[in-house]
């Protein structure tokens, strides 16, 4: 079975996981397996975010940095075909 090795875990985090394992009647290793499995299942079940268009993504970047853009109304009328005479 595959395995992970996780280094440099803060002491507080390690102790919290050990306490959680004890509350649930599991070993620390078993508790970590349950946690990882739950997170993986939640990620797999998550609804994917819709893909944004370029203009929408650009507008969100501007808004994030406090830049306001003028509110431009699109002309939604059909275009006229080009005439090459």
Secondary structure, DSSP 8 states (H G I E B T S, - for coil): ----------HHHHHHHHHHHHHHT--HHHHHHHHHHHHHHHHHHS-------HHHHHHHHHHHTT----------S--------
